[in-house]
């Protein structure tokens, strides 16, 4: 009886060992480009943000604005809609855009609506609780000259067997004059990936 019990436990352990895949986790540099599934990832977001912001900063609208206003433009990033077939955290992408714009040193940048609410609440509370010397004044916000909006879309093509998938991403961004609604810059970046899923017999 003991032998049968031992054999049963051994078989159960063997089944669980075979059913549960083993995982190995290793830390890599943040600069390492990883693309395991072919889906949109942090590498895509960073690359697209850098290339598109470089294009926008070198466009003629910047020179025209500085010549006419004699100052750096004030920008805000609006909504970048995810219209692709997969879940994409557009906030990660917009933060990459904000970083590139701020680090360029060529524009001033203001907080988004959700961020402004927190700052406004803090400023409002200062009117009552902060000292007169350190209290920040109301109605002194810097207004944006231009807002950036856009979308991320995707198309997927797959062969009949399902072993090969082509994924096409298109990122469209537009810079709009807040006062006049004039579009001063339109940018587009395309990414195409081919995923080959090997079949094992």
DOZAPA-293839 format. One record per atom (N, C-alpha, C): chain; atom name; x, y, z; residue in one letter. Coordinates in steps of 0.02 Angstrom, whole numbers, always signed. Layout:
<pts>
("A"; "CA"; (X; Y; Z); "a")
...
</pts>
This chain:
<pts>
("A"; "N"; (+42; -60; +0); "x")
("A"; "CA"; (+0; +0; +0); "x")
("A"; "C"; (+43; +63; +0); "x")
("A"; "N"; (+96; +62; +42); "x")
("A"; "CA"; (+142; +119; +46); "x")
("A"; "C"; (+176; +130; -21); "x")
("A"; "N"; (+194; +73; -54); "x")
("A"; "CA"; (+227; +79; -119); "x")
("A"; "C"; (+181; +112; -171); "x")
("A"; "N"; (+116; +94; -168); "x")
("A"; "CA"; (+68; +123; -215); "x")
("A"; "C"; (+59; +197; -201); "x")
("A"; "N"; (+56; +215; -137); "x")
("A"; "CA"; (+48; +286; -118); "x")
("A"; "C"; (+109; +326; -141); "x")
("A"; "N"; (+168; +299; -129); "x")
("A"; "CA"; (+230; +332; -150); "x")
("A"; "C"; (+232; +341; -226); "x")
("A"; "N"; (+210; +287; -261); "x")
("A"; "CA"; (+210; +289; -334); "x")
("A"; "C"; (+161; +342; -359); "x")
("A"; "N"; (+103; +347; -326); "x")
("A"; "CA"; (+53; +397; -346); "x")
("A"; "C"; (+79; +468; -336); "x")
("A"; "N"; (+111; +481; -279); "x")
("A"; "CA"; (+139; +547; -264); "x")
("A"; "C"; (+194; +564; -314); "x")
("A"; "N"; (+235; +514; -330); "x")
("A"; "CA"; (+290; +525; -378); "x")
("A"; "C"; (+263; +543; -447); "x")
("A"; "N"; (+211; +507; -469); "x")
("A"; "CA"; (+182; +520; -534); "x")
("A"; "C"; (+150; +590; -536); "x")
("A"; "N"; (+116; +608; -481); "x")
("A"; "CA"; (+85; +675; -477); "x")
("A"; "C"; (+137; +729; -480); "x")
("A"; "N"; (+193; +721; -445); "x")
("A"; "CA"; (+248; +769; -446); "x")
("A"; "C"; (+278; +775; -516); "x")
("A"; "N"; (+284; +717; -549); "x")
("A"; "CA"; (+312; +716; -617); "x")
("A"; "C"; (+267; +753; -666); "x")
("A"; "N"; (+202; +743; -659); "x")
("A"; "CA"; (+154; +777; -703); "x")
("A"; "C"; (+156; +852; -692); "x")
("A"; "N"; (+159; +874; -629); "x")
("A"; "CA"; (+161; +945; -614); "x")
("A"; "C"; (+226; +976; -639); "x")
("A"; "N"; (+281; +940; -635); "x")
("A"; "CA"; (+345; +965; -658); "x")
("A"; "C"; (+344; +975; -733); "x")
("A"; "N"; (+312; +929; -769); "x")
("A"; "CA"; (+309; +934; -841); "x")
("A"; "C"; (+259; +988; -863); "x")
("A"; "N"; (+205; +998; -825); "x")
("A"; "CA"; (+153; +1045; -844); "x")
("A"; "C"; (+174; +1117; -830); "x")
("A"; "N"; (+216; +1128; -780); "x")
("A"; "CA"; (+235; +1195; -761); "x")
("A"; "C"; (+301; +1214; -795); "x")
("A"; "N"; (+299; +1261; -842); "x")
("A"; "CA"; (+361; +1280; -876); "x")
("A"; "C"; (+407; +1318; -828); "x")
("A"; "N"; (+470; +1307; -835); "x")
("A"; "CA"; (+518; +1342; -792); "x")
("A"; "C"; (+534; +1409; -824); "x")
("A"; "N"; (+547; +1459; -782); "x")
("A"; "CA"; (+561; +1526; -806); "x")
("A"; "C"; (+628; +1549; -780); "x")
("A"; "N"; (+664; +1585; -822); "x")
("A"; "CA"; (+727; +1615; -802); "x")
("A"; "C"; (+722; +1690; -813); "x")
("A"; "N"; (+735; +1728; -762); "x")
("A"; "CA"; (+731; +1801; -766); "x")
("A"; "C"; (+801; +1830; -760); "x")
("A"; "N"; (+818; +1873; -806); "x")
("A"; "CA"; (+883; +1907; -803); "x")
("A"; "C"; (+874; +1981; -814); "x")
("A"; "N"; (+912; +2021; -778); "x")
("A"; "CA"; (+909; +2093; -785); "x")
("A"; "C"; (+952; +2116; -843); "x")
("A"; "N"; (+925; +2163; -882); "x")
("A"; "CA"; (+961; +2189; -940); "x")
("A"; "C"; (+963; +2265; -935); "x")
("A"; "N"; (+1007; +2295; -974); "x")
("A"; "CA"; (+1012; +2367; -976); "x")
("A"; "C"; (+948; +2397; -1004); "x")
("A"; "N"; (+930; +2457; -979); "x")
("A"; "CA"; (+870; +2490; -1004); "x")
("A"; "C"; (+877; +2510; -1077); "x")
("A"; "N"; (+939; +2513; -1102); "x")
("A"; "CA"; (+951; +2530; -1172); "x")
("A"; "C"; (+943; +2469; -1218); "x")
("A"; "N"; (+936; +2410; -1189); "x")
("A"; "CA"; (+929; +2349; -1229); "x")
("A"; "C"; (+862; +2348; -1265); "x")
("A"; "N"; (+864; +2338; -1330); "x")
("A"; "CA"; (+802; +2335; -1369); "x")
("A"; "C"; (+774; +2265; -1367); "x")
("A"; "N"; (+713; +2259; -1341); "x")
("A"; "CA"; (+680; +2194; -1337); "x")
("A"; "C"; (+616; +2195; -1378); "x")
("A"; "N"; (+605; +2143; -1416); "x")
("A"; "CA"; (+544; +2138; -1456); "x")
("A"; "C"; (+526; +2064; -1460); "x")
("A"; "N"; (+491; +2040; -1409); "x")
("A"; "CA"; (+478; +1969; -1402); "x")
("A"; "C"; (+414; +1947; -1438); "x")
("A"; "N"; (+364; +1991; -1439); "x")
("A"; "CA"; (+299; +1970; -1466); "x")
("A"; "C"; (+283; +2003; -1533); "x")
("A"; "N"; (+318; +2056; -1551); "x")
("A"; "CA"; (+302; +2093; -1611); "x")
("A"; "C"; (+251; +2148; -1599); "x")
("A"; "N"; (+225; +2152; -1538); "x")
("A"; "CA"; (+177; +2205; -1521); "x")
("A"; "C"; (+214; +2270; -1507); "x")
("A"; "N"; (+175; +2325; -1504); "x")
("A"; "CA"; (+201; +2391; -1487); "x")
("A"; "C"; (+233; +2387; -1417); "x")
("A"; "N"; (+293; +2414; -1409); "x")
("A"; "CA"; (+328; +2410; -1345); "x")
("A"; "C"; (+364; +2475; -1330); "x")
("A"; "N"; (+403; +2475; -1274); "x")
("A"; "CA"; (+437; +2536; -1252); "x")
("A"; "C"; (+489; +2559; -1302); "x")
("A"; "N"; (+520; +2513; -1337); "x")
("A"; "CA"; (+570; +2531; -1388); "x")
("A"; "C"; (+537; +2570; -1445); "x")
("A"; "N"; (+478; +2547; -1467); "x")
("A"; "CA"; (+441; +2582; -1519); "x")
("A"; "C"; (+422; +2652; -1497); "x")
("A"; "N"; (+395; +2658; -1436); "x")
("A"; "CA"; (+373; +2723; -1410); "x")
("A"; "C"; (+431; +2772; -1407); "x")
("A"; "N"; (+488; +2750; -1381); "x")
("A"; "CA"; (+546; +2793; -1374); "x")
("A"; "C"; (+573; +2814; -1442); "x")
("A"; "N"; (+579; +2767; -1489); "x")
("A"; "CA"; (+606; +2782; -1555); "x")
("A"; "C"; (+561; +2830; -1593); "x")
("A"; "N"; (+495; +2818; -1592); "x")
("A"; "CA"; (+448; +2860; -1629); "x")
("A"; "C"; (+447; +2930; -1599); "x")
("A"; "N"; (+448; +2935; -1533); "x")
("A"; "CA"; (+447; +3001; -1501); "x")
("A"; "C"; (+509; +3041; -1521); "x")
("A"; "N"; (+567; +3010; -1519); "x")
("A"; "CA"; (+629; +3046; -1536); "x")
("A"; "C"; (+629; +3069; -1609); "x")
("A"; "N"; (+612; +3025; -1655); "x")
("A"; "CA"; (+614; +3041; -1726); "x")
("A"; "C"; (+562; +3094; -1744); "x")
("A"; "N"; (+501; +3087; -1717); "x")
("A"; "CA"; (+449; +3134; -1735); "x")
("A"; "C"; (+460; +3203; -1704); "x")
("A"; "N"; (+486; +3205; -1642); "x")
("A"; "CA"; (+500; +3270; -1611); "x")
("A"; "C"; (+559; +3305; -1644); "x")
("A"; "N"; (+608; +3268; -1667); "x")
("A"; "CA"; (+663; +3298; -1705); "x")
("A"; "C"; (+638; +3329; -1769); "x")
("A"; "N"; (+592; +3295; -1802); "x")
("A"; "CA"; (+562; +3321; -1864); "x")
("A"; "C"; (+521; +3384; -1849); "x")
("A"; "N"; (+483; +3382; -1795); "x")
("A"; "CA"; (+440; +3439; -1778); "x")
("A"; "C"; (+482; +3500; -1760); "x")
("A"; "N"; (+536; +3490; -1721); "x")
("A"; "CA"; (+577; +3545; -1700); "x")
("A"; "C"; (+615; +3578; -1757); "x")
("A"; "N"; (+627; +3540; -1810); "x")
("A"; "CA"; (+664; +3567; -1868); "x")
("A"; "C"; (+618; +3594; -1922); "x")
("A"; "N"; (+553; +3592; -1910); "x")
("A"; "CA"; (+505; +3615; -1960); "x")
("A"; "C"; (+502; +3692; -1960); "x")
("A"; "N"; (+473; +3720; -2014); "x")
("A"; "CA"; (+474; +3793; -2024); "x")
("A"; "C"; (+429; +3831; -1975); "x")
("A"; "N"; (+379; +3798; -1945); "x")
("A"; "CA"; (+334; +3833; -1899); "x")
("A"; "C"; (+372; +3863; -1841); "x")
("A"; "N"; (+424; +3829; -1818); "x")
("A"; "CA"; (+464; +3852; -1761); "x")
("A"; "C"; (+498; +3918; -1777); "x")
("A"; "N"; (+532; +3922; -1833); "x")
("A"; "CA"; (+566; +3983; -1853); "x")
("A"; "C"; (+517; +4040; -1863); "x")
("A"; "N"; (+460; +4027; -1895); "x")
("A"; "CA"; (+410; +4078; -1906); "x")
("A"; "C"; (+383; +4106; -1840); "x")
("A"; "N"; (+370; +4062; -1792); "x")
("A"; "CA"; (+343; +4085; -1728); "x")
("A"; "C"; (+394; +4127; -1691); "x")
("A"; "N"; (+456; +4104; -1688); "x")
("A"; "CA"; (+507; +4142; -1651); "x")
("A"; "C"; (+521; +4209; -1683); "x")
("A"; "N"; (+519; +4212; -1750); "x")
("A"; "CA"; (+530; +4275; -1785); "x")
("A"; "C"; (+474; +4325; -1771); "x")
("A"; "N"; (+412; +4301; -1768); "x")
("A"; "CA"; (+355; +4346; -1759); "x")
("A"; "C"; (+343; +4364; -1686); "x")
("A"; "N"; (+356; +4317; -1640); "x")
("A"; "CA"; (+341; +4328; -1569); "x")
("A"; "C"; (+402; +4345; -1527); "x")
("A"; "N"; (+461; +4332; -1553); "x")
("A"; "CA"; (+524; +4345; -1518); "x")
("A"; "C"; (+528; +4308; -1451); "x")
("A"; "N"; (+505; +4247; -1449); "x")
("A"; "CA"; (+509; +4205; -1390); "x")
("A"; "C"; (+499; +4132; -1410); "x")
("A"; "N"; (+512; +4086; -1363); "x")
("A"; "CA"; (+501; +4015; -1376); "x")
("A"; "C"; (+426; +3999; -1371); "x")
("A"; "N"; (+401; +3954; -1412); "x")
("A"; "CA"; (+330; +3936; -1408); "x")
("A"; "C"; (+315; +3895; -1346); "x")
("A"; "N"; (+252; +3898; -1324); "x")
("A"; "CA"; (+228; +3859; -1267); "x")
("A"; "C"; (+185; +3803; -1293); "x")
("A"; "N"; (+202; +3741; -1276); "x")
("A"; "CA"; (+167; +3682; -1302); "x")
("A"; "C"; (+133; +3643; -1247); "x")
("A"; "N"; (+82; +3605; -1267); "x")
("A"; "CA"; (+49; +3557; -1223); "x")
("A"; "C"; (+32; +3496; -1265); "x")
("A"; "N"; (+39; +3437; -1236); "x")
("A"; "CA"; (+21; +3374; -1270); "x")
("A"; "C"; (-50; +3356; -1250); "x")
("A"; "N"; (-94; +3350; -1300); "x")
("A"; "CA"; (-162; +3330; -1287); "x")
("A"; "C"; (-170; +3255; -1291); "x")
("A"; "N"; (-226; +3233; -1317); "x")
("A"; "CA"; (-242; +3161; -1320); "x")
("A"; "C"; (-212; +3129; -1381); "x")
("A"; "N"; (-176; +3074; -1370); "x")
("A"; "CA"; (-153; +3031; -1425); "x")
("A"; "C"; (-193; +2967; -1420); "x")
("A"; "N"; (-240; +2958; -1467); "x")
("A"; "CA"; (-288; +2903; -1463); "x")
("A"; "C"; (-257; +2838; -1487); "x")
("A"; "N"; (-274; +2785; -1452); "x")
("A"; "CA"; (-253; +2718; -1474); "x")
("A"; "C"; (-308; +2688; -1517); "x")
("A"; "N"; (-297; +2686; -1582); "x")
("A"; "CA"; (-346; +2657; -1629); "x")
("A"; "C"; (-320; +2592; -1659); "x")
("A"; "N"; (-271; +2562; -1625); "x")
("A"; "CA"; (-242; +2499; -1649); "x")
("A"; "C"; (-284; +2441; -1626); "x")
("A"; "N"; (-263; +2380; -1645); "x")
("A"; "CA"; (-300; +2320; -1628); "x")
("A"; "C"; (-276; +2290; -1562); "x")
("A"; "N"; (-231; +2323; -1527); "x")
("A"; "CA"; (-204; +2297; -1465); "x")
("A"; "C"; (-204; +2350; -1411); "x")
("A"; "N"; (-194; +2329; -1349); "x")
("A"; "CA"; (-191; +2377; -1295); "x")
("A"; "C"; (-123; +2413; -1296); "x")
("A"; "N"; (-126; +2479; -1302); "x")
("A"; "CA"; (-66; +2520; -1300); "x")
("A"; "C"; (-77; +2575; -1248); "x")
("A"; "N"; (-32; +2579; -1200); "x")
("A"; "CA"; (-36; +2632; -1150); "x")
("A"; "C"; (-9; +2696; -1181); "x")
("A"; "N"; (-54; +2738; -1207); "x")
("A"; "CA"; (-33; +2799; -1242); "x")
("A"; "C"; (+1; +2849; -1195); "x")
("A"; "N"; (-11; +2843; -1129); "x")
("A"; "CA"; (+22; +2888; -1081); "x")
("A"; "C"; (+98; +2879; -1082); "x")
("A"; "N"; (+120; +2817; -1093); "x")
("A"; "CA"; (+193; +2804; -1097); "x")
("A"; "C"; (+221; +2842; -1157); "x")
("A"; "N"; (+186; +2839; -1213); "x")
("A"; "CA"; (+208; +2872; -1274); "x")
("A"; "C"; (+208; +2948; -1265); "x")
("A"; "N"; (+154; +2976; -1237); "x")
("A"; "CA"; (+151; +3048; -1229); "x")
("A"; "C"; (+203; +3074; -1180); "x")
("A"; "N"; (+221; +3034; -1130); "x")
("A"; "CA"; (+275; +3054; -1084); "x")
("A"; "C"; (+342; +3055; -1120); "x")
("A"; "N"; (+352; +3009; -1166); "x")
("A"; "CA"; (+413; +3010; -1207); "x")
("A"; "C"; (+415; +3073; -1249); "x")
("A"; "N"; (+358; +3094; -1276); "x")
("A"; "CA"; (+354; +3155; -1315); "x")
("A"; "C"; (+370; +3216; -1272); "x")
("A"; "N"; (+340; +3219; -1213); "x")
("A"; "CA"; (+352; +3274; -1168); "x")
("A"; "C"; (+426; +3279; -1149); "x")
("A"; "N"; (+457; +3222; -1137); "x")
("A"; "CA"; (+528; +3222; -1119); "x")
("A"; "C"; (+570; +3250; -1175); "x")
("A"; "N"; (+556; +3228; -1236); "x")
("A"; "CA"; (+595; +3252; -1293); "x")
("A"; "C"; (+586; +3327; -1303); "x")
("A"; "N"; (+525; +3352; -1294); "x")
("A"; "CA"; (+512; +3423; -1303); "x")
("A"; "C"; (+548; +3465; -1251); "x")
("A"; "N"; (+541; +3444; -1188); "x")
("A"; "CA"; (+573; +3482; -1134); "x")
("A"; "C"; (+649; +3481; -1140); "x")
("A"; "N"; (+677; +3423; -1154); "x")
("A"; "CA"; (+749; +3416; -1159); "x")
("A"; "C"; (+778; +3451; -1220); "x")
("A"; "N"; (+736; +3468; -1269); "x")
("A"; "CA"; (+761; +3503; -1328); "x")
("A"; "C"; (+784; +3573; -1312); "x")
("A"; "N"; (+755; +3603; -1260); "x")
("A"; "CA"; (+773; +3671; -1241); "x")
("A"; "C"; (+747; +3724; -1289); "x")
("A"; "N"; (+705; +3704; -1337); "x")
("A"; "CA"; (+681; +3751; -1387); "x")
("A"; "C"; (+610; +3774; -1375); "x")
("A"; "N"; (+575; +3742; -1329); "x")
("A"; "CA"; (+506; +3760; -1316); "x")
("A"; "C"; (+493; +3763; -1240); "x")
("A"; "N"; (+441; +3800; -1221); "x")
("A"; "CA"; (+416; +3796; -1153); "x")
("A"; "C"; (+358; +3747; -1152); "x")
("A"; "N"; (+345; +3719; -1095); "x")
("A"; "CA"; (+297; +3664; -1092); "x")
("A"; "C"; (+253; +3672; -1031); "x")
("A"; "N"; (+188; +3662; -1040); "x")
("A"; "CA"; (+141; +3668; -984); "x")
("A"; "C"; (+108; +3600; -970); "x")
("A"; "N"; (+82; +3594; -909); "x")
("A"; "CA"; (+53; +3531; -886); "x")
("A"; "C"; (-13; +3516; -922); "x")
("A"; "N"; (-29; +3452; -926); "x")
("A"; "CA"; (-92; +3430; -956); "x")
("A"; "C"; (-150; +3443; -908); "x")
("A"; "N"; (-213; +3441; -932); "x")
("A"; "CA"; (-270; +3457; -890); "x")
("A"; "C"; (-273; +3418; -825); "x")
("A"; "N"; (-261; +3352; -826); "x")
("A"; "CA"; (-264; +3313; -765); "x")
("A"; "C"; (-210; +3333; -716); "x")
("A"; "N"; (-152; +3353; -741); "x")
("A"; "CA"; (-97; +3374; -698); "x")
("A"; "C"; (-111; +3444; -670); "x")
("A"; "N"; (-142; +3487; -710); "x")
("A"; "CA"; (-156; +3556; -689); "x")
("A"; "C"; (-203; +3557; -630); "x")
("A"; "N"; (-251; +3511; -628); "x")
("A"; "CA"; (-299; +3511; -573); "x")
("A"; "C"; (-264; +3502; -506); "x")
("A"; "N"; (-214; +3459; -503); "x")
("A"; "CA"; (-177; +3449; -441); "x")
("A"; "C"; (-140; +3512; -420); "x")
("A"; "N"; (-109; +3545; -469); "x")
("A"; "CA"; (-71; +3606; -455); "x")
("A"; "C"; (-118; +3662; -434); "x")
("A"; "N"; (-175; +3667; -467); "x")
("A"; "CA"; (-223; +3719; -449); "x")
("A"; "C"; (-250; +3710; -379); "x")
("A"; "N"; (-261; +3647; -360); "x")
("A"; "CA"; (-284; +3635; -291); "x")
("A"; "C"; (-231; +3656; -241); "x")
("A"; "N"; (-168; +3641; -255); "x")
("A"; "CA"; (-114; +3662; -211); "x")
("A"; "C"; (-110; +3738; -206); "x")
("A"; "N"; (-117; +3772; -263); "x")
("A"; "CA"; (-113; +3845; -264); "x")
("A"; "C"; (-172; +3876; -226); "x")
("A"; "N"; (-230; +3846; -233); "x")
("A"; "CA"; (-289; +3870; -198); "x")
("A"; "C"; (-281; +3862; -123); "x")
("A"; "N"; (-253; +3806; -101); "x")
("A"; "CA"; (-243; +3795; -30); "x")
("A"; "C"; (-190; +3842; -1); "x")
("A"; "N"; (-142; +3861; -43); "x")
("A"; "CA"; (-91; +3909; -20); "x")
("A"; "C"; (-121; +3976; -2); "x")
("A"; "N"; (-177; +3995; -35); "x")
("A"; "CA"; (-208; +4059; -21); "x")
("A"; "C"; (-231; +4063; +52); "x")
("A"; "N"; (-246; +4006; +81); "x")
("A"; "CA"; (-272; +4003; +149); "x")
("A"; "C"; (-219; +3983; +200); "x")
("A"; "N"; (-172; +3939; +180); "x")
("A"; "CA"; (-128; +3909; +229); "x")
("A"; "C"; (-55; +3931; +224); "x")
("A"; "N"; (-32; +3953; +166); "x")
("A"; "CA"; (+38; +3971; +158); "x")
("A"; "C"; (+50; +4043; +181); "x")
("A"; "N"; (+113; +4057; +198); "x")
("A"; "CA"; (+131; +4125; +218); "x")
("A"; "C"; (+126; +4171; +158); "x")
("A"; "N"; (+118; +4236; +172); "x")
("A"; "CA"; (+112; +4285; +118); "x")
("A"; "C"; (+174; +4286; +74); "x")
("A"; "N"; (+232; +4276; +104); "x")
("A"; "CA"; (+295; +4279; +67); "x")
("A"; "C"; (+303; +4220; +18); "x")
("A"; "N"; (+275; +4162; +35); "x")
("A"; "CA"; (+284; +4102; -7); "x")
("A"; "C"; (+222; +4084; -48); "x")
("A"; "N"; (+166; +4117; -35); "x")
("A"; "CA"; (+104; +4101; -70); "x")
("A"; "C"; (+110; +4119; -144); "x")
("A"; "N"; (+86; +4073; -187); "x")
("A"; "CA"; (+87; +4084; -259); "x")
("A"; "C"; (+21; +4115; -281); "x")
("A"; "N"; (+26; +4164; -326); "x")
("A"; "CA"; (-32; +4203; -348); "x")
("A"; "C"; (-76; +4162; -395); "x")
("A"; "N"; (-140; +4178; -394); "x")
("A"; "CA"; (-188; +4148; -439); "x")
("A"; "C"; (-185; +4183; -508); "x")
("A"; "N"; (-212; +4149; -558); "x")
("A"; "CA"; (-219; +4177; -626); "x")
("A"; "C"; (-152; +4199; -655); "x")
("A"; "N"; (-100; +4160; -642); "x")
("A"; "CA"; (-35; +4174; -670); "x")
("A"; "C"; (-9; +4116; -714); "x")
("A"; "N"; (-55; +4073; -736); "x")
("A"; "CA"; (-34; +4015; -775); "x")
("A"; "C"; (-9; +4036; -844); "x")
("A"; "N"; (+37; +3997; -870); "x")
("A"; "CA"; (+63; +4009; -937); "x")
("A"; "C"; (+19; +3973; -988); "x")
("A"; "N"; (-9; +4011; -1034); "x")
("A"; "CA"; (-55; +3982; -1083); "x")
("A"; "C"; (-17; +3951; -1141); "x")
("A"; "N"; (-42; +3895; -1166); "x")
("A"; "CA"; (-9; +3860; -1221); "x")
("A"; "C"; (-24; +3894; -1287); "x")
("A"; "N"; (+28; +3898; -1330); "x")
("A"; "CA"; (+19; +3923; -1398); "x")
("A"; "C"; (-4; +3868; -1445); "x")
("A"; "N"; (+21; +3807; -1433); "x")
("A"; "CA"; (+7; +3751; -1478); "x")
("A"; "C"; (-9; +3689; -1438); "x")
("A"; "N"; (-55; +3649; -1465); "x")
("A"; "CA"; (-71; +3584; -1435); "x")
("A"; "C"; (-56; +3529; -1486); "x")
("A"; "N"; (-28; +3475; -1460); "x")
("A"; "CA"; (-15; +3417; -1503); "x")
("A"; "C"; (-67; +3363; -1489); "x")
("A"; "N"; (-97; +3337; -1542); "x")
("A"; "CA"; (-143; +3281; -1537); "x")
("A"; "C"; (-124; +3229; -1589); "x")
("A"; "N"; (-153; +3169; -1585); "x")
("A"; "CA"; (-137; +3119; -1634); "x")
("A"; "C"; (-169; +3052; -1621); "x")
("A"; "N"; (-146; +3001; -1656); "x")
("A"; "CA"; (-173; +2934; -1648); "x")
("A"; "C"; (-121; +2882; -1668); "x")
("A"; "N"; (-130; +2821; -1642); "x")
("A"; "CA"; (-89; +2763; -1660); "x")
("A"; "C"; (-136; +2711; -1689); "x")
("A"; "N"; (-124; +2690; -1751); "x")
("A"; "CA"; (-166; +2638; -1782); "x")
("A"; "C"; (-122; +2580; -1804); "x")
("A"; "N"; (-153; +2524; -1818); "x")
("A"; "CA"; (-115; +2464; -1838); "x")
("A"; "C"; (-155; +2421; -1885); "x")
("A"; "N"; (-119; +2384; -1926); "x")
("A"; "CA"; (-148; +2334; -1972); "x")
("A"; "C"; (-109; +2270; -1964); "x")
("A"; "N"; (-143; +2213; -1959); "x")
("A"; "CA"; (-109; +2149; -1952); "x")
("A"; "C"; (-127; +2104; -2011); "x")
("A"; "N"; (-76; +2073; -2040); "x")
("A"; "CA"; (-85; +2025; -2095); "x")
("A"; "C"; (-54; +1959; -2074); "x")
("A"; "N"; (-92; +1904; -2082); "x")
("A"; "CA"; (-70; +1839; -2058); "x")
("A"; "C"; (-82; +1786; -2112); "x")
("A"; "N"; (-34; +1741; -2120); "x")
("A"; "CA"; (-43; +1688; -2169); "x")
("A"; "C"; (-91; +1635; -2144); "x")
("A"; "N"; (-113; +1590; -2188); "x")
("A"; "CA"; (-164; +1541; -2171); "x")
("A"; "C"; (-144; +1496; -2113); "x")
("A"; "N"; (-81; +1476; -2112); "x")
("A"; "CA"; (-58; +1432; -2058); "x")
("A"; "C"; (-47; +1467; -1992); "x")
("A"; "N"; (-43; +1534; -1994); "x")
("A"; "CA"; (-34; +1572; -1933); "x")
("A"; "C"; (+37; +1575; -1908); "x")
("A"; "N"; (+85; +1550; -1948); "x")
("A"; "CA"; (+154; +1549; -1924); "x")
("A"; "C"; (+190; +1615; -1936); "x")
("A"; "N"; (+165; +1655; -1984); "x")
("A"; "CA"; (+196; +1719; -1999); "x")
("A"; "C"; (+145; +1775; -1994); "x")
("A"; "N"; (+164; +1829; -1958); "x")
("A"; "CA"; (+119; +1886; -1949); "x")
("A"; "C"; (+157; +1949; -1966); "x")
("A"; "N"; (+127; +1992; -2006); "x")
("A"; "CA"; (+155; +2058; -2020); "x")
("A"; "C"; (+111; +2110; -1984); "x")
("A"; "N"; (+143; +2151; -1943); "x")
("A"; "CA"; (+108; +2203; -1906); "x")
("A"; "C"; (+133; +2271; -1930); "x")
("A"; "N"; (+86; +2314; -1949); "x")
("A"; "CA"; (+102; +2381; -1974); "x")
("A"; "C"; (+73; +2433; -1927); "x")
("A"; "N"; (+115; +2476; -1900); "x")
("A"; "CA"; (+93; +2530; -1856); "x")
("A"; "C"; (+102; +2597; -1891); "x")
("A"; "N"; (+54; +2641; -1882); "x")
("A"; "CA"; (+59; +2709; -1909); "x")
("A"; "C"; (+42; +2759; -1853); "x")
("A"; "N"; (+90; +2803; -1839); "x")
("A"; "CA"; (+81; +2854; -1787); "x")
("A"; "C"; (+73; +2922; -1821); "x")
("A"; "N"; (+18; +2955; -1808); "x")
("A"; "CA"; (+4; +3021; -1837); "x")
("A"; "C"; (+0; +3073; -1782); "x")
("A"; "N"; (+37; +3127; -1788); "x")
("A"; "CA"; (+36; +3182; -1740); "x")
("A"; "C"; (+24; +3247; -1777); "x")
("A"; "N"; (-14; +3292; -1745); "x")
("A"; "CA"; (-28; +3358; -1774); "x")
("A"; "C"; (-17; +3411; -1721); "x")
("A"; "N"; (+13; +3468; -1741); "x")
("A"; "CA"; (+24; +3524; -1697); "x")
("A"; "C"; (-23; +3580; -1718); "x")
("A"; "N"; (-66; +3602; -1671); "x")
("A"; "CA"; (-120; +3649; -1687); "x")
("A"; "C"; (-113; +3713; -1647); "x")
("A"; "N"; (-120; +3770; -1680); "x")
("A"; "CA"; (-120; +3834; -1647); "x")
("A"; "C"; (-183; +3840; -1604); "x")
("A"; "N"; (-174; +3850; -1538); "x")
("A"; "CA"; (-232; +3850; -1492); "x")
("A"; "C"; (-278; +3908; -1506); "x")
("A"; "N"; (-252; +3964; -1527); "x")
("A"; "CA"; (-293; +4024; -1538); "x")
("A"; "C"; (-330; +4022; -1604); "x")
("A"; "N"; (-298; +3998; -1657); "x")
("A"; "CA"; (-327; +4001; -1724); "x")
("A"; "C"; (-351; +3934; -1752); "x")
("A"; "N"; (-333; +3879; -1718); "x")
("A"; "CA"; (-348; +3811; -1742); "x")
("A"; "C"; (-309; +3792; -1805); "x")
("A"; "N"; (-259; +3833; -1822); "x")
("A"; "CA"; (-218; +3818; -1881); "x")
("A"; "C"; (-171; +3760; -1867); "x")
("A"; "N"; (-168; +3712; -1913); "x")
("A"; "CA"; (-120; +3657; -1907); "x")
("A"; "C"; (-54; +3680; -1936); "x")
("A"; "N"; (-3; +3681; -1894); "x")
("A"; "CA"; (+62; +3708; -1917); "x")
("A"; "C"; (+112; +3652; -1933); "x")
("A"; "N"; (+98; +3592; -1910); "x")
("A"; "CA"; (+142; +3535; -1924); "x")
("A"; "C"; (+103; +3471; -1920); "x")
("A"; "N"; (+115; +3425; -1967); "x")
("A"; "CA"; (+85; +3358; -1967); "x")
("A"; "C"; (+142; +3308; -1978); "x")
("A"; "N"; (+147; +3260; -1933); "x")
("A"; "CA"; (+200; +3210; -1938); "x")
("A"; "C"; (+172; +3140; -1940); "x")
("A"; "N"; (+209; +3095; -1973); "x")
("A"; "CA"; (+188; +3025; -1977); "x")
("A"; "C"; (+249; +2981; -1973); "x")
("A"; "N"; (+244; +2928; -1933); "x")
("A"; "CA"; (+297; +2879; -1927); "x")
("A"; "C"; (+267; +2810; -1933); "x")
("A"; "N"; (+297; +2769; -1977); "x")
("A"; "CA"; (+271; +2701; -1989); "x")
("A"; "C"; (+322; +2649; -1964); "x")
("A"; "N"; (+296; +2596; -1935); "x")
("A"; "CA"; (+338; +2540; -1913); "x")
("A"; "C"; (+307; +2476; -1940); "x")
("A"; "N"; (+348; +2432; -1969); "x")
("A"; "CA"; (+323; +2368; -1994); "x")
("A"; "C"; (+365; +2312; -1964); "x")
("A"; "N"; (+331; +2263; -1936); "x")
("A"; "CA"; (+364; +2206; -1904); "x")
("A"; "C"; (+341; +2141; -1935); "x")
("A"; "N"; (+387; +2095; -1943); "x")
("A"; "CA"; (+371; +2028; -1967); "x")
("A"; "C"; (+387; +1978; -1911); "x")
("A"; "N"; (+336; +1944; -1889); "x")
("A"; "CA"; (+344; +1895; -1834); "x")
("A"; "C"; (+339; +1826; -1864); "x")
("A"; "N"; (+391; +1785; -1854); "x")
("A"; "CA"; (+393; +1717; -1880); "x")
("A"; "C"; (+389; +1669; -1820); "x")
("A"; "N"; (+332; +1637; -1812); "x")
("A"; "CA"; (+322; +1591; -1756); "x")
("A"; "C"; (+338; +1521; -1779); "x")
("A"; "N"; (+394; +1495; -1756); "x")
("A"; "CA"; (+415; +1428; -1774); "x")
("A"; "C"; (+369; +1376; -1743); "x")
("A"; "N"; (+354; +1325; -1782); "x")
("A"; "CA"; (+312; +1270; -1757); "x")
("A"; "C"; (+356; +1212; -1737); "x")
("A"; "N"; (+339; +1185; -1680); "x")
("A"; "CA"; (+377; +1127; -1655); "x")
("A"; "C"; (+332; +1065; -1658); "x")
("A"; "N"; (+359; +1010; -1684); "x")
("A"; "CA"; (+321; +948; -1687); "x")
("A"; "C"; (+330; +907; -1623); "x")
</pts>
